[in-house]
Amino acid sequence: MGVEIDTSRWTLPKKILMRSHYIMMARNEDLELAQHTDVQLIRPELEHISSFDLDVVDTAIQIGYDEARRMLN
């Protein structure tokens, strides 16, 4: 079950706002994780998956798993 959001009709300001949100979230993660020396951050390419797209959770998990294996090998 998920919420399907058609982003093809979004205006440029809305796309910029969403991108700014993702950048802000990443920055907050960086600041928090900078306090820990025993953490390796893995950021797979998931920009094509919306935070609200719950139908592709398994796909997102697999992408994260594959990226973790790539980084650790």
Beta strands, then each sheet from edge to edge (+ up, - down):
end
